[in-house]
Amino acid sequence: MRHRRFGSIALTGALALVALGSAPAVASAAGPSPSGGARHGVEVFGEDGSIGRATVPAASPYLAAGRPGLAPAAGDGEVTTVLRNGEPAGKVDVVVIGDGYTADEQEKFRADAAAKWQELSAVEPYAAYRGLFNVWAVATVSAESGITGDPNRTTVRTTALGSYFWCDDIERLLCVDTKAVETYAAKAPQADLVLVVANTAKYGGAGYNVASPLGYDGIATVAGGNPRAGQIAVHETGHSLGKLADEYFYDGDDVYPAELGEPDEPNISLSTADRLARDHTKWYLWLGRTSPDGGVVGGYEGGGYYPKGLYRPTENSVMRSLGREFNLPGREAMIAGFYRHAVPLTSPTPAGTPLTRADRLTVDLPVAGTVLTWSVDGRELPQLRGRTEVNLATVPLPGPRGRVHTLTATATDPTPAVLDPALRPRLTATLSWPATR
């Protein structure tokens, strides 16, 4: 993402929380701070749904003493399953890590982790694609209960991840030690999304745009006991999974420099709606359609932090302010993101396993409405269409005994929420097995 100077967001009633004043641009990746420590660009979320940016230290001064990022207590680092729909290699793996929970509060952490997943998965397109996800809860055992900065900025608590409010002198900005987060995320079977749930009811959170060697592209921090904080995770996954740009912008007359070229993200563009339609680019296939976030898909000026020179698809989606829906191009990008990590077809019998007529073969379709077809040596078997369990004795395998045939299952998600033909290949998967009479 390209980042602009700080300023108040062009939304009615934006809080002082995000009216940060003018400052230099910040980088999305960690870089040296004036004091020599690494820093990250993060997003700040106001209680009114508005969003701004800040740059904060990557390290926290409030880590558990003696073993940074690791609390020396029984149960620390324990991984439990919130939701398991299949093997990690074929799913989107969400890792929820707690902070500020003592040894006696681990059940509370697991309940908070499950609640945050419920908040996230209630939003489309998550709701329609729950079957593509695994959710893992990674316990941290903190020496003290609660979070630094709650209830006030003089409150200090020693916790496993060092989470703290009043980060960068902003009360609701909930920062964390990113190296400690990575240490705990590595304990899960796999990490595609990382969510830190802090033991507090005080509204707050942060969105870190930070790439990890583990494979996740960001970290969202949220208040575990605040039901509105889940929207922070929704917005942040728009970046990490959907590769979506921020659609908000700052007050002023700044114009996006055309020499920077067309942004990579699918939901902002140099082009007006007419030009998108003429050139068949970005979200042109969605133009004129009613969007779930309200209004009609078109070209609305302002986005990517610039009030002028860039256009977004709709007036006000979740990529502009919290409490909204993904717009139609955003939903399409999110589904494509799901399928970067997950597949629409799995089987308990690994592909390539030799089969005979004595075998039964089952496959799993995690997404409702998926079209399933079967073929032998490339020729479709219409009588098996849609069947998730096949008795090999009923499958025609022509030719002499001992001849090896190829039995193939093909699954395609026909969702109307994806129009871009370039994304369609991600929505199809095949599995094949050698089969003999």
For each residue, the residues with C-beta under 8 A, 3 or more apart:
1: 28 209 239 245 246 265 304
2: 260 263 304 305
3: 25 26 27 28 41 53 305
4: 7 25 250 254 304 305 306
5: 22 23 24 25 250 254 305
6: 20 21 22 23 52 53 54 250
7: 4 19 20 21 22 52 250 251 252
8: 14 18 19 20 52 250 251
9: 14 18 50 51 52 248 249 250 251
10: 14 248 249 250 251 302 307
11: 14 48 49 50 248 320 321
12:
13: 48 50
14: 8 9 10 11 18 19 46 48 50 52
15: 18 19 46 47 48 50
16: 19
17: 44 46 47 50 52 170 171 172 173
18: 8 9 14 15 44 46 50 51 52
19: 7 8 14 15 16 52
20: 6 7 8 23 44 52 53 54 170
21: 6 7
22: 5 6 7
23: 5 6 20 26
24: 5
25: 3 4 5
26: 3 23 39 41 53 54 55
27: 3 31 41
28: 1 3 41 209 210
29: 40 41 209 210 211
30: 38 39 40 58 178 210
31: 27 38 39
32: 36 37 38 39
33: 36 37 38 39 57
34:
35:
36: 32 33
37: 32 33 57 58 59
38: 30 31 32 33 57 58 59
39: 26 30 31 32 33 55 56 57 58
40: 29 30 55 56 57 58 178 208 209 210
41: 3 26 27 28 29 53 54 55 209
42: 53 54 55 56 173 175 206 207 208 209
43: 51 52 53 206 207 209 235 236 246
44: 17 18 20 51 52 53 54 170 172 173 206
45: 49 50 51 172 204 205 206 207 231 232 235 322
46: 14 15 17 18 49 50 51 52 172
47: 15 17 172 203 228
48: 11 13 14 15
49: 11 45 46 231 321 322 323 324
50: 9 11 13 14 15 17 18 45 46 248 321 322
51: 9 18 43 44 45 46 235 246 248 320 321 322
52: 6 7 8 9 14 17 18 19 20 43 44 46
53: 3 6 20 26 41 42 43 44 305
54: 6 20 26 41 42 44 167 168 170 173
55: 26 39 40 41 42 168
56: 39 40 42 167 168 173 175 206
57: 33 37 38 39 40 60 175
58: 30 37 38 39 40 177 178 179 210
59: 37 38 162 177 178 179
60: 57 63 161 162 163 164 175 176 177 180
61: 162 164
62: 148 156 157 158 159 162 163 164
63: 60 68 69 158 159 160 161 162 177 180
64: 67 68 69 70 71 72 142 143 158 159 160 162
65: 143 158
66: 72
67: 64 70 71 72
68: 63 64 177 179 180
69: 63 64 160 161 177 179 180 181 183 184
70: 64 67 76 77 160 180 183
71: 64 67 76 140 141 142 143 160
72: 64 66 67 76
73: 76 103 141 143
74: 103 141
75: 78 103 106 139 141
76: 70 71 72 73 139 140 141 160
77: 70 138 139 140 184 187
78: 75 106 138 139
79: 136 137 138 139 187 188 189
80: 110 136 137 139
81: 84 134 135 136 137
82: 96 110 113 114 117 135 136 137
83: 117 130 133 134 135
84: 81 134 135
85: 91 130 131 132 133 134 366
86: 90 91 134 346 364 366
87: 90 91 346
88: 91 93 134 189 190
89: 190
90: 86 87 342 343 346
91: 85 86 87 88 132 133 134 341 342
92: 132 133 134 192 193 241 338 341 342
93: 88 133 134 135 136 188 189 190 191 192 193 341
94: 117 120 133 134 135 136 192 193 194 195
95: 136 138 185 188 191 193 194 195 216
96: 82 113 116 117 135 136 137 138 195 196 197
97: 137 138 140 161 181 184 185 194 195 196 197
98: 101 106 109 112 113 137 138 139 140 196 197 198 199 224
99: 140 142 147 159 160 161 162 163 176 196 197 198 199
100: 142 144 145 146 147 157 159 163 198 199 200
101: 98 105 106 108 109 139 140 141 142 145 199
102: 105 141 142 143 144 145
103: 73 74 75 106 141
104:
105: 101 102 108 109 145 199
106: 75 78 98 101 103 109 110 139 141
107: 110 111
108: 101 105 111 112 199
109: 98 101 105 106 112 113 137 139 197 199 224
110: 80 82 106 107 113 114 137 139
111: 107 108 114 115
112: 98 108 109 115 116 197 199 224 225
113: 82 96 98 109 110 116 117 135 137 197 224
114: 82 110 111 117 118 137
115: 111 112 118 119 224 227 230
116: 96 112 113 119 120 195 197 222 224 229 230 233
117: 82 83 94 96 113 114 120 121 135
118: 114 115 121 122
119: 115 116 122 123 227 230 231 233 234
120: 94 116 117 123 126 195 230 233 234 237
121: 117 118 126 127 130 133
122: 118 119 126 127
123: 119 120 126 127 234 318 325 326
124: 127 128 292 325 326 331
125: 128 129 326 331 334 335 338 417
126: 120 121 122 123 129 130 133 334
127: 121 122 123 124 130
128: 124 125 367 368 415
129: 125 126 132 133 335 338 366 367
130: 83 85 121 126 127 133
131: 85 366 367 368
132: 85 91 92 129 338 339 341 342 366 367
133: 83 85 91 92 93 94 121 126 129 130 342
134: 81 83 84 85 86 88 91 92 93 94 189 190
135: 81 82 83 84 93 94 96 113 117
136: 79 80 81 82 93 94 95 96 188 189
137: 79 80 81 82 96 97 98 109 110 113 114
138: 77 78 79 95 96 97 98 184 185 187 188
139: 75 76 77 78 79 80 98 101 106 109 110
140: 71 76 77 97 98 99 101 159 160 161 184
141: 71 73 74 75 76 101 102 103 106 160
142: 64 71 99 100 101 102 145 157 158 159 160 199
143: 64 65 71 73 102 158 159
144: 100 102 157 158 159
145: 100 101 102 105 142 157 199
146: 100 150 155 157 199 200
147: 99 100 150 157 159 163 164 165 174 198 199 200 202
148: 62 155 156 157 159 162 163 164 165
149: 152 153 155 164 165 166 171 202
150: 146 147 155 165 200 202
151: 155 202
152: 149 155
153: 149 165 166 171
154:
155: 146 148 149 150 151 152
156: 62 148
157: 62 100 142 144 145 146 147 148
158: 62 63 64 65 142 143 144
159: 62 63 64 99 100 140 142 143 144 147 148 162 163
160: 63 64 69 70 71 76 99 140 141 142 180 184
161: 60 63 69 97 99 140 176 177 180 181 184 196
162: 59 60 61 62 63 64 99 148 159 176 177 180
163: 60 62 99 100 147 148 159 174 175 176 196 198 221
164: 60 61 62 147 148 149 167 174 175 176
165: 147 148 149 150 153 171 172 173 174 200 202 204
166: 149 153 169 170 171 173
167: 54 56 164 170 173 174 175 206
168: 54 55 56 173 175
169: 166
170: 17 20 44 54 166 167 173
171: 17 149 153 165 166 204
172: 17 44 45 46 47 165 202 203 204 205
173: 17 42 44 54 56 165 166 167 168 170 204 206
174: 147 163 164 165 167 198 204 205 206 221 222 223
175: 42 56 57 60 163 164 167 168 206 221
176: 60 99 161 162 163 164 180 181 196 206 208 219 221
177: 58 59 60 63 68 69 161 162 180 181
178: 30 40 58 59 181 182 208 210 219
179: 58 59 68 69 182 183
180: 60 63 68 69 70 160 161 162 176 177 183 184
181: 69 97 161 176 177 178 184 185 194 196 219
182: 178 179 185 186 212 213 214
183: 69 70 179 180 186 187
184: 69 77 97 138 140 160 161 180 181 187
185: 95 97 138 181 182 188 191 194 212 214 216
186: 182 183 191 214
187: 77 79 138 183 184
188: 79 93 95 136 138 185 191
189: 79 88 93 134 136
190: 88 89 93 134 215
191: 93 95 185 186 188 194 212 214 215 216
192: 92 93 94 215 216 241 341
193: 92 93 94 95 216 218 237 240 241
194: 94 95 97 181 185 191 212 216 218 219 220
195: 94 95 96 97 116 120 219 220 221 222 233
196: 96 97 98 99 161 163 176 181 219 220 221 222
197: 96 97 98 99 109 112 113 116 222 223 224
198: 98 99 100 147 163 174 221 222 223 224
199: 98 99 100 101 105 108 109 112 142 145 146 147 224 225
200: 100 146 147 150 165 204 223 224 225 226
201: 223 225 226
202: 147 149 150 151 165 172 223 226
203: 47 172 223 226 228 229
204: 45 165 171 172 173 174 200 221 222 223 226 229
205: 45 172 174 220 221 222 223 229 232 233
206: 42 43 44 45 56 167 173 174 175 176 220 221 232
207: 42 43 45 218 219 220 221 232 235 236 239
208: 40 42 176 178 218 219 220 221
209: 1 28 29 40 41 42 43 217 218 239
210: 28 29 30 40 58 178 217 218 219
211: 29 216 217
212: 182 185 191 194 215 216 217
213: 182
214: 182 185 186 191
215: 190 191 192 212
216: 95 185 191 192 193 194 211 212 219 240
217: 209 210 211 212 239 240
218: 193 194 207 208 209 210 236 239 240
219: 176 178 181 194 195 196 207 208 210 216
220: 194 195 196 205 206 207 208 232 233 236 237
221: 163 174 175 176 195 196 198 204 205 206 207 208 232
222: 116 174 195 196 197 198 204 205 226 229 230 232 233
223: 174 197 198 200 201 202 203 204 205 226 229
224: 98 109 112 113 115 116 197 198 199 200 229
225: 112 199 200 201
226: 200 201 202 203 204 222 223 229
227: 115 119 230
228: 47 203 231 322 323
229: 116 203 204 205 222 223 224 226 232 233
230: 115 116 119 120 222 227 233 234
231: 45 49 119 228 234 235 318 322 323
232: 45 205 206 207 220 221 222 229 235 236 322
233: 116 119 120 195 205 220 222 229 230 236 237
234: 119 120 123 230 231 237 238 318 322
235: 43 45 51 207 231 232 238 239 318 319 322
236: 43 207 218 220 232 233 239 240
237: 120 193 220 233 234 240 241 242 334
238: 234 235 241 242 244 318 319 326 330 333 334
239: 1 207 209 217 218 235 236 242 243 244 246
240: 193 216 217 218 236 237 337
241: 92 192 193 237 238 334 337 338 340
242: 237 238 239 266 326 330 333 334 336 337
243: 239 264 265 266 333 337
244: 238 239 265 266 267 319 330 333 334
245: 1 263 265 267 268 303 304 319
246: 1 43 51 239 303 304 305 319 320
247: 267 268 302 303 304 312 317 319 320
248: 9 10 11 50 51 302 303 305 319 320 321
249: 9 10 302 303 304 305 306 307 310
250: 4 5 6 7 8 9 10 254 305 306 307
251: 7 8 9 10 307
252: 7 307
253: 307 308
254: 4 5 250 306 307 308
255: 306 308 309
256: 260 270 304 306 308 309 310
257: 260 309
258: 261 270 309
259:
260: 2 256 257 263
261: 258 270
262: 269 270 271
263: 2 245 260 268 269 270 304 310
264: 243
265: 1 243 244 245 268 304
266: 242 243 244 282 283 329 332 333
267: 244 245 247 282 283 303 312 313 319 327 329 330 333
268: 245 247 263 265 303 304 310 311 312
269: 262 263 276 281 282 283 299 310 311
270: 256 258 261 262 263 309 310 311
271: 262 275 276 279 281 282 299 311
272: 275 276 299 311
273: 276 277 287 298 299 311
274: 277 278 299
275: 271 272 278 279 281
276: 269 271 272 273 279 280 281 282 283 284 287 299
277: 273 274 280 284 287
278: 274 275
279: 271 275 276 284
280: 276 277 284
281: 269 271 275 276 284
282: 266 267 269 271 276 329
283: 266 267 269 276 286 287 297 313 328 329
284: 276 277 279 280 281 287
285: 419 420
286: 283 289 291 297 313 328 329 332 419
287: 273 276 277 283 284 297 298
288: 296 297 298
289: 286 296 297 328
290: 295 296 297
291: 286 294 295 296 297 313 314 317 325 327 328
292: 124 325 326 327 328 331
293: 314 315 316 317 318 324 325 326 327
294: 291 314 315 316 324 325
295: 290 291 314 315 316
296: 288 289 290 291 314
297: 283 286 287 288 289 290 291 313 314 327 328 329
298: 273 287 288 313 314
299: 269 271 272 273 274 276 311 312 313
300: 303 311 312 313 314 315
301: 307 308 309 310 311
302: 10 247 248 249 306 307 308 310 311 312
303: 245 246 247 248 249 267 268 300 306 310 311 312 320
304: 1 2 4 245 246 247 249 256 263 265 268 310
305: 2 3 4 5 53 246 248 249 250
306: 4 249 250 254 255 256 302 303 309 310
307: 10 249 250 251 252 253 254 301 302
308: 253 254 255 256 301 302
309: 255 256 257 258 270 301 306
310: 249 256 263 268 269 270 301 302 303 304 306
311: 268 269 270 271 272 273 299 300 301 302 303
312: 247 267 268 299 300 302 303 317 319 320
313: 267 283 286 291 297 298 299 300 317 327 328 329 330
314: 291 293 294 295 296 297 298 300 317 327 328
315: 293 294 295 300
316: 293 294 295 320 321 324
317: 247 291 293 312 313 314 320 324 325 326 327 330
318: 123 231 234 235 238 293 321 322 323 324 325 326 330
319: 235 238 244 245 246 247 248 267 312 326 327 330
320: 11 51 246 247 248 303 312 316 317 324
321: 11 49 50 51 248 316 318 324
322: 45 49 50 51 228 231 232 234 235 318
323: 49 228 231 318
324: 49 293 294 316 317 318 320 321
325: 123 124 291 292 293 294 317 318
326: 123 124 125 238 242 292 293 317 318 319 330 331 334
327: 267 291 292 293 297 313 314 317 319 330 331
328: 283 286 289 291 292 297 313 314 331 332 417
329: 266 267 282 283 286 297 313 332 333
330: 238 242 244 267 313 317 318 319 326 327 333 334
331: 124 125 292 326 327 328 334 335 417
332: 266 286 328 329 335 336 417 418 419 420 423
333: 238 242 243 244 266 267 329 330 336 337
334: 125 126 237 238 241 242 244 326 330 331 337 338
335: 125 129 331 332 338 339 415 417 418 423 427
336: 242 332 333 339 340 418 420 423 426
337: 240 241 242 243 333 334 340 341
338: 92 125 129 132 241 334 335 341 342
339: 132 335 336 342 343 344 413 426 427
340: 241 336 337 426
341: 91 92 93 132 192 337 338
342: 90 91 92 132 133 338 339 366
343: 90 339 346 429
344: 339 365 366 367 370 411 412 413 427 428 429
345: 363 364 365 370 372 409 410 411 429 430 431
346: 86 87 90 343 363 364 366 431
347: 350 351 361 362 363 364 409 431
348: 362 364
349: 353 355 361 362 433
350: 347 353
351: 347 431 432 433
352: 432 433 434
353: 349 350 433
354: 433 434 435 436
355: 349 359 361 392 407 433 434 435 436
356: 359 392 435 436 437
357: 392 393 395 397 436 437
358: 392 393
359: 355 356 392
360: 389 390 391 392
361: 347 349 355 389 390 392 407 433
362: 347 348 349 388 389 390
363: 345 346 347 372 388 389 409 411 431
364: 86 345 346 347 348 388
365: 344 345 368 370 372 388 411
366: 85 86 129 131 132 342 344 346 370
367: 128 129 131 132 344 370 413 415
368: 128 131 365
369: 413 414 415
370: 344 345 365 366 367 411 412 413 414
371: 386 411 412 413 414
372: 345 363 365 385 386 387 388 409 410 411
373: 380 381 384 385 409 410
374: 380 381 384 385 387 390 395 407 408 409 410
375: 378 379 380 381 407 408 410
376: 379 381 395 396 397 405 406 407 408 435
377: 405 406
378: 375 406 408
379: 375 376
380: 373 374 375 385
381: 373 374 375 376 384 385 395 396
382: 385
383:
384: 373 374 381 387 390 395
385: 372 373 374 380 381 382
386: 371 372
387: 372 374 384 390
388: 362 363 364 365 372
389: 360 361 362 363
390: 360 361 362 374 384 387 394 395
391: 360 394 395
392: 355 356 357 358 359 360 361 395 407 435
393: 357 358
394: 390 391
395: 357 374 376 381 384 390 391 392 407 435
396: 376 381
397: 357 376 403 405 435 436 437
398:
399: 403 405 437
400: 403 437
401: 436 437
402: 436 437
403: 397 399 400 436 437
404: 434 435 436
405: 376 377 397 399 434 435 436
406: 376 377 378 432 433 434 435
407: 355 361 374 375 376 392 395 432 433 434 435
408: 374 375 376 378 430 431 432 433
409: 345 347 363 372 373 374 430 431 432
410: 345 372 373 374 375 428 429 430
411: 344 345 363 365 370 371 372 428 429 430
412: 344 370 371 427 428
413: 339 344 367 369 370 371 418 427 428
414: 369 370 371 427
415: 128 335 367 369 418 427
416: 419
417: 125 328 331 332 335
418: 332 335 336 413 415 423 424 427
419: 285 286 332 416
420: 285 332 336 423 424
421: 424
422: 425
423: 332 335 336 418 420 426 427
424: 418 420 421 427 428
425: 422 428
426: 336 339 340 423
427: 335 339 344 412 413 414 415 418 423 424
428: 344 410 411 412 413 424 425
429: 343 344 345 410 411
430: 345 408 409 410 411
431: 345 346 347 351 363 408 409
432: 351 352 406 407 408 409
433: 349 351 352 353 354 355 361 406 407 408
434: 352 354 355 404 405 406 407
435: 354 355 356 376 392 395 397 404 405 406 407
436: 354 355 356 357 397 401 402 403 404 405
437: 356 357 397 399 400 401 402 403
